[in-house]
Amino acid sequence: MCSTSVSMVSDIVDMNRSPSERQKDLTAHRWYSMEVWAVGQRMKAER
């Protein structure tokens, strides 16, 4: 329940922002996801 309201709020915030800013956010999020994934892989390999 809480997560849906949060996503709705973030959608509203996104609408108020320019497409270029949104694109920057997407790129940053993609890089962050890749970093997290790489760290997870490394931890798995070390185990």
mmCIF file as gemmi writes it, N, C-alpha and C atoms, coordinates in Angstrom:
data_model
loop_
_atom_site.group_PDB
_atom_site.id
_atom_site.type_symbol
_atom_site.label_atom_id
_atom_site.label_alt_id
_atom_site.label_comp_id
_atom_site.label_asym_id
_atom_site.label_entity_id
_atom_site.label_seq_id
_atom_site.pdbx_PDB_ins_code
_atom_site.Cartn_x
_atom_site.Cartn_y
_atom_site.Cartn_z
_atom_site.occupancy
_atom_site.B_iso_or_equiv
_atom_site.pdbx_formal_charge
_atom_site.auth_seq_id
_atom_site.auth_asym_id
_atom_site.pdbx_PDB_model_num
ATOM 1 N N . MET Axp A 1 ? 0.842 -1.199 0 1 0 ? 1 A 1
ATOM 2 C CA . MET Axp A 1 ? 0 0 0 1 0 ? 1 A 1
ATOM 3 C C . MET Axp A 1 ? 0.876 1.246 0 1 0 ? 1 A 1
ATOM 4 N N . CYS Axp A 2 ? 1.847 1.263 0.9 1 0 ? 2 A 1
ATOM 5 C CA . CYS Axp A 2 ? 2.726 2.43 1.022 1 0 ? 2 A 1
ATOM 6 C C . CYS Axp A 2 ? 3.539 2.625 -0.257 1 0 ? 2 A 1
ATOM 7 N N . SER Axp A 3 ? 4.036 1.521 -0.824 1 0 ? 3 A 1
ATOM 8 C CA . SER Axp A 3 ? 4.903 1.627 -1.993 1 0 ? 3 A 1
ATOM 9 C C . SER Axp A 3 ? 4.169 2.228 -3.189 1 0 ? 3 A 1
ATOM 10 N N . THR Axp A 4 ? 2.867 1.898 -3.346 1 0 ? 4 A 1
ATOM 11 C CA . THR Axp A 4 ? 2.125 2.433 -4.487 1 0 ? 4 A 1
ATOM 12 C C . THR Axp A 4 ? 1.982 3.94 -4.371 1 0 ? 4 A 1
ATOM 13 N N . SER Axp A 5 ? 1.708 4.438 -3.167 1 0 ? 5 A 1
ATOM 14 C CA . SER Axp A 5 ? 1.564 5.883 -2.987 1 0 ? 5 A 1
ATOM 15 C C . SER Axp A 5 ? 2.898 6.57 -3.25 1 0 ? 5 A 1
ATOM 16 N N . VAL Axp A 6 ? 3.993 5.925 -2.85 1 0 ? 6 A 1
ATOM 17 C CA . VAL Axp A 6 ? 5.316 6.506 -3.09 1 0 ? 6 A 1
ATOM 18 C C . VAL Axp A 6 ? 5.578 6.591 -4.586 1 0 ? 6 A 1
ATOM 19 N N . SER Axp A 7 ? 5.247 5.523 -5.325 1 0 ? 7 A 1
ATOM 20 C CA . SER Axp A 7 ? 5.48 5.536 -6.771 1 0 ? 7 A 1
ATOM 21 C C . SER Axp A 7 ? 4.606 6.583 -7.445 1 0 ? 7 A 1
ATOM 22 N N . MET Axp A 8 ? 3.38 6.764 -6.948 1 0 ? 8 A 1
ATOM 23 C CA . MET Axp A 8 ? 2.495 7.787 -7.508 1 0 ? 8 A 1
ATOM 24 C C . MET Axp A 8 ? 3.09 9.165 -7.289 1 0 ? 8 A 1
ATOM 25 N N . VAL Axp A 9 ? 3.614 9.397 -6.092 1 0 ? 9 A 1
ATOM 26 C CA . VAL Axp A 9 ? 4.221 10.695 -5.78 1 0 ? 9 A 1
ATOM 27 C C . VAL Axp A 9 ? 5.419 10.932 -6.692 1 0 ? 9 A 1
ATOM 28 N N . SER Axp A 10 ? 6.248 9.909 -6.879 1 0 ? 10 A 1
ATOM 29 C CA . SER Axp A 10 ? 7.428 10.073 -7.729 1 0 ? 10 A 1
ATOM 30 C C . SER Axp A 10 ? 7.011 10.33 -9.174 1 0 ? 10 A 1
ATOM 31 N N . ASP Axp A 11 ? 5.902 9.705 -9.617 1 0 ? 11 A 1
ATOM 32 C CA . ASP Axp A 11 ? 5.396 9.96 -10.967 1 0 ? 11 A 1
ATOM 33 C C . ASP Axp A 11 ? 4.997 11.414 -11.113 1 0 ? 11 A 1
ATOM 34 N N . ILE Axp A 12 ? 4.319 11.949 -10.093 1 0 ? 12 A 1
ATOM 35 C CA . ILE Axp A 12 ? 3.898 13.345 -10.12 1 0 ? 12 A 1
ATOM 36 C C . ILE Axp A 12 ? 5.123 14.251 -10.186 1 0 ? 12 A 1
ATOM 37 N N . VAL Axp A 13 ? 6.129 13.917 -9.38 1 0 ? 13 A 1
ATOM 38 C CA . VAL Axp A 13 ? 7.361 14.712 -9.376 1 0 ? 13 A 1
ATOM 39 C C . VAL Axp A 13 ? 8.001 14.666 -10.756 1 0 ? 13 A 1
ATOM 40 N N . ASP Axp A 14 ? 8.016 13.473 -11.374 1 0 ? 14 A 1
ATOM 41 C CA . ASP Axp A 14 ? 8.61 13.316 -12.701 1 0 ? 14 A 1
ATOM 42 C C . ASP Axp A 14 ? 7.903 14.193 -13.727 1 0 ? 14 A 1
ATOM 43 N N . MET Axp A 15 ? 6.576 14.275 -13.642 1 0 ? 15 A 1
ATOM 44 C CA . MET Axp A 15 ? 5.809 15.071 -14.604 1 0 ? 15 A 1
ATOM 45 C C . MET Axp A 15 ? 6.219 16.536 -14.549 1 0 ? 15 A 1
ATOM 46 N N . ASN Axp A 16 ? 6.606 17.002 -13.354 1 0 ? 16 A 1
ATOM 47 C CA . ASN Axp A 16 ? 6.972 18.409 -13.195 1 0 ? 16 A 1
ATOM 48 C C . ASN Axp A 16 ? 8.386 18.692 -13.679 1 0 ? 16 A 1
ATOM 49 N N . ARG Axp A 17 ? 9.13 17.653 -14.021 1 0 ? 17 A 1
ATOM 50 C CA . ARG Axp A 17 ? 10.525 17.838 -14.416 1 0 ? 17 A 1
ATOM 51 C C . ARG Axp A 17 ? 10.65 17.758 -15.931 1 0 ? 17 A 1
ATOM 52 N N . SER Axp A 18 ? 11.72 18.323 -16.447 1 0 ? 18 A 1
ATOM 53 C CA . SER Axp A 18 ? 11.953 18.306 -17.887 1 0 ? 18 A 1
ATOM 54 C C . SER Axp A 18 ? 12.399 16.904 -18.313 1 0 ? 18 A 1
ATOM 55 N N . PRO Axp A 19 ? 12.133 16.527 -19.555 1 0 ? 19 A 1
ATOM 56 C CA . PRO Axp A 19 ? 12.532 15.193 -20.039 1 0 ? 19 A 1
ATOM 57 C C . PRO Axp A 19 ? 14.027 14.944 -19.898 1 0 ? 19 A 1
ATOM 58 N N . SER Axp A 20 ? 14.833 15.984 -20.101 1 0 ? 20 A 1
ATOM 59 C CA . SER Axp A 20 ? 16.288 15.799 -20 1 0 ? 20 A 1
ATOM 60 C C . SER Axp A 20 ? 16.677 15.435 -18.574 1 0 ? 20 A 1
ATOM 61 N N . GLU Axp A 21 ? 16.038 16.067 -17.586 1 0 ? 21 A 1
ATOM 62 C CA . GLU Axp A 21 ? 16.318 15.745 -16.183 1 0 ? 21 A 1
ATOM 63 C C . GLU Axp A 21 ? 15.901 14.312 -15.893 1 0 ? 21 A 1
ATOM 64 N N . ARG Axp A 22 ? 14.744 13.915 -16.427 1 0 ? 22 A 1
ATOM 65 C CA . ARG Axp A 22 ? 14.265 12.553 -16.216 1 0 ? 22 A 1
ATOM 66 C C . ARG Axp A 22 ? 15.252 11.563 -16.836 1 0 ? 22 A 1
ATOM 67 N N . GLN Axp A 23 ? 15.764 11.901 -18.023 1 0 ? 23 A 1
ATOM 68 C CA . GLN Axp A 23 ? 16.717 11.023 -18.698 1 0 ? 23 A 1
ATOM 69 C C . GLN Axp A 23 ? 17.982 10.875 -17.864 1 0 ? 23 A 1
ATOM 70 N N . LYS Axp A 24 ? 18.423 11.992 -17.262 1 0 ? 24 A 1
ATOM 71 C CA . LYS Axp A 24 ? 19.618 11.962 -16.409 1 0 ? 24 A 1
ATOM 72 C C . LYS Axp A 24 ? 19.385 11.011 -15.236 1 0 ? 24 A 1
ATOM 73 N N . ASP Axp A 25 ? 18.189 11.099 -14.64 1 0 ? 25 A 1
ATOM 74 C CA . ASP Axp A 25 ? 17.846 10.226 -13.514 1 0 ? 25 A 1
ATOM 75 C C . ASP Axp A 25 ? 17.896 8.766 -13.949 1 0 ? 25 A 1
ATOM 76 N N . LEU Axp A 26 ? 17.326 8.474 -15.119 1 0 ? 26 A 1
ATOM 77 C CA . LEU Axp A 26 ? 17.295 7.104 -15.619 1 0 ? 26 A 1
ATOM 78 C C . LEU Axp A 26 ? 18.709 6.58 -15.818 1 0 ? 26 A 1
ATOM 79 N N . THR Axp A 27 ? 19.565 7.403 -16.404 1 0 ? 27 A 1
ATOM 80 C CA . THR Axp A 27 ? 20.947 6.99 -16.648 1 0 ? 27 A 1
ATOM 81 C C . THR Axp A 27 ? 21.654 6.711 -15.327 1 0 ? 27 A 1
ATOM 82 N N . ALA Axp A 28 ? 21.484 7.616 -14.37 1 0 ? 28 A 1
ATOM 83 C CA . ALA Axp A 28 ? 22.118 7.448 -13.065 1 0 ? 28 A 1
ATOM 84 C C . ALA Axp A 28 ? 21.609 6.173 -12.404 1 0 ? 28 A 1
ATOM 85 N N . HIS Axp A 29 ? 20.301 5.917 -12.514 1 0 ? 29 A 1
ATOM 86 C CA . HIS Axp A 29 ? 19.717 4.728 -11.899 1 0 ? 29 A 1
ATOM 87 C C . HIS Axp A 29 ? 20.281 3.47 -12.551 1 0 ? 29 A 1
ATOM 88 N N . ARG Axp A 30 ? 20.45 3.511 -13.87 1 0 ? 30 A 1
ATOM 89 C CA . ARG Axp A 30 ? 20.973 2.348 -14.58 1 0 ? 30 A 1
ATOM 90 C C . ARG Axp A 30 ? 22.4 2.057 -14.131 1 0 ? 30 A 1
ATOM 91 N N . TRP Axp A 31 ? 23.219 3.119 -14.01 1 0 ? 31 A 1
ATOM 92 C CA . TRP Axp A 31 ? 24.593 2.937 -13.552 1 0 ? 31 A 1
ATOM 93 C C . TRP Axp A 31 ? 24.609 2.368 -12.143 1 0 ? 31 A 1
ATOM 94 N N . TYR Axp A 32 ? 23.736 2.907 -11.285 1 0 ? 32 A 1
ATOM 95 C CA . TYR Axp A 32 ? 23.671 2.446 -9.899 1 0 ? 32 A 1
ATOM 96 C C . TYR Axp A 32 ? 23.3 0.97 -9.856 1 0 ? 32 A 1
ATOM 97 N N . SER Axp A 33 ? 22.32 0.573 -10.665 1 0 ? 33 A 1
ATOM 98 C CA . SER Axp A 33 ? 21.885 -0.823 -10.693 1 0 ? 33 A 1
ATOM 99 C C . SER Axp A 33 ? 23.037 -1.723 -11.119 1 0 ? 33 A 1
ATOM 100 N N . MET Axp A 34 ? 23.803 -1.278 -12.117 1 0 ? 34 A 1
ATOM 101 C CA . MET Axp A 34 ? 24.934 -2.075 -12.589 1 0 ? 34 A 1
ATOM 102 C C . MET Axp A 34 ? 25.985 -2.219 -11.495 1 0 ? 34 A 1
ATOM 103 N N . GLU Axp A 35 ? 26.22 -1.137 -10.76 1 0 ? 35 A 1
ATOM 104 C CA . GLU Axp A 35 ? 27.193 -1.181 -9.663 1 0 ? 35 A 1
ATOM 105 C C . GLU Axp A 35 ? 26.756 -2.194 -8.608 1 0 ? 35 A 1
ATOM 106 N N . VAL Axp A 36 ? 25.488 -2.112 -8.208 1 0 ? 36 A 1
ATOM 107 C CA . VAL Axp A 36 ? 24.956 -3.02 -7.188 1 0 ? 36 A 1
ATOM 108 C C . VAL Axp A 36 ? 25.071 -4.459 -7.673 1 0 ? 36 A 1
ATOM 109 N N . TRP Axp A 37 ? 24.733 -4.693 -8.945 1 0 ? 37 A 1
ATOM 110 C CA . TRP Axp A 37 ? 24.792 -6.037 -9.505 1 0 ? 37 A 1
ATOM 111 C C . TRP Axp A 37 ? 26.23 -6.555 -9.488 1 0 ? 37 A 1
ATOM 112 N N . ALA Axp A 38 ? 27.18 -5.686 -9.885 1 0 ? 38 A 1
ATOM 113 C CA . ALA Axp A 38 ? 28.593 -6.084 -9.925 1 0 ? 38 A 1
ATOM 114 C C . ALA Axp A 38 ? 29.08 -6.451 -8.526 1 0 ? 38 A 1
ATOM 115 N N . VAL Axp A 39 ? 28.703 -5.652 -7.534 1 0 ? 39 A 1
ATOM 116 C CA . VAL Axp A 39 ? 29.11 -5.93 -6.15 1 0 ? 39 A 1
ATOM 117 C C . VAL Axp A 39 ? 28.524 -7.264 -5.706 1 0 ? 39 A 1
ATOM 118 N N . GLY Axp A 40 ? 27.265 -7.507 -6.053 1 0 ? 40 A 1
ATOM 119 C CA . GLY Axp A 40 ? 26.613 -8.766 -5.695 1 0 ? 40 A 1
ATOM 120 C C . GLY Axp A 40 ? 27.331 -9.955 -6.312 1 0 ? 40 A 1
ATOM 121 N N . GLN Axp A 41 ? 27.734 -9.814 -7.574 1 0 ? 41 A 1
ATOM 122 C CA . GLN Axp A 41 ? 28.45 -10.894 -8.255 1 0 ? 41 A 1
ATOM 123 C C . GLN Axp A 41 ? 29.788 -11.16 -7.568 1 0 ? 41 A 1
ATOM 124 N N . ARG Axp A 42 ? 30.48 -10.079 -7.199 1 0 ? 42 A 1
ATOM 125 C CA . ARG Axp A 42 ? 31.786 -10.208 -6.556 1 0 ? 42 A 1
ATOM 126 C C . ARG Axp A 42 ? 31.644 -10.92 -5.218 1 0 ? 42 A 1
ATOM 127 N N . MET Axp A 43 ? 30.625 -10.545 -4.454 1 0 ? 43 A 1
ATOM 128 C CA . MET Axp A 43 ? 30.411 -11.166 -3.144 1 0 ? 43 A 1
ATOM 129 C C . MET Axp A 43 ? 30.112 -12.647 -3.314 1 0 ? 43 A 1
ATOM 130 N N . LYS Axp A 44 ? 29.328 -12.987 -4.345 1 0 ? 44 A 1
ATOM 131 C CA . LYS Axp A 44 ? 28.997 -14.383 -4.603 1 0 ? 44 A 1
ATOM 132 C C . LYS Axp A 44 ? 30.263 -15.17 -4.942 1 0 ? 44 A 1
ATOM 133 N N . ALA Axp A 45 ? 31.133 -14.558 -5.741 1 0 ? 45 A 1
ATOM 134 C CA . ALA Axp A 45 ? 32.361 -15.234 -6.174 1 0 ? 45 A 1
ATOM 135 C C . ALA Axp A 45 ? 33.298 -15.468 -4.994 1 0 ? 45 A 1
ATOM 136 N N . GLU Axp A 46 ? 33.319 -14.519 -4.068 1 0 ? 46 A 1
ATOM 137 C CA . GLU Axp A 46 ? 34.226 -14.635 -2.919 1 0 ? 46 A 1
ATOM 138 C C . GLU Axp A 46 ? 33.782 -15.718 -1.947 1 0 ? 46 A 1
ATOM 139 N N . ARG Axp A 47 ? 32.472 -15.989 -1.902 1 0 ? 47 A 1
ATOM 140 C CA . ARG Axp A 47 ? 31.963 -16.933 -0.923 1 0 ? 47 A 1
ATOM 141 C C . ARG Axp A 47 ? 32.484 -18.342 -1.148 1 0 ? 47 A 1
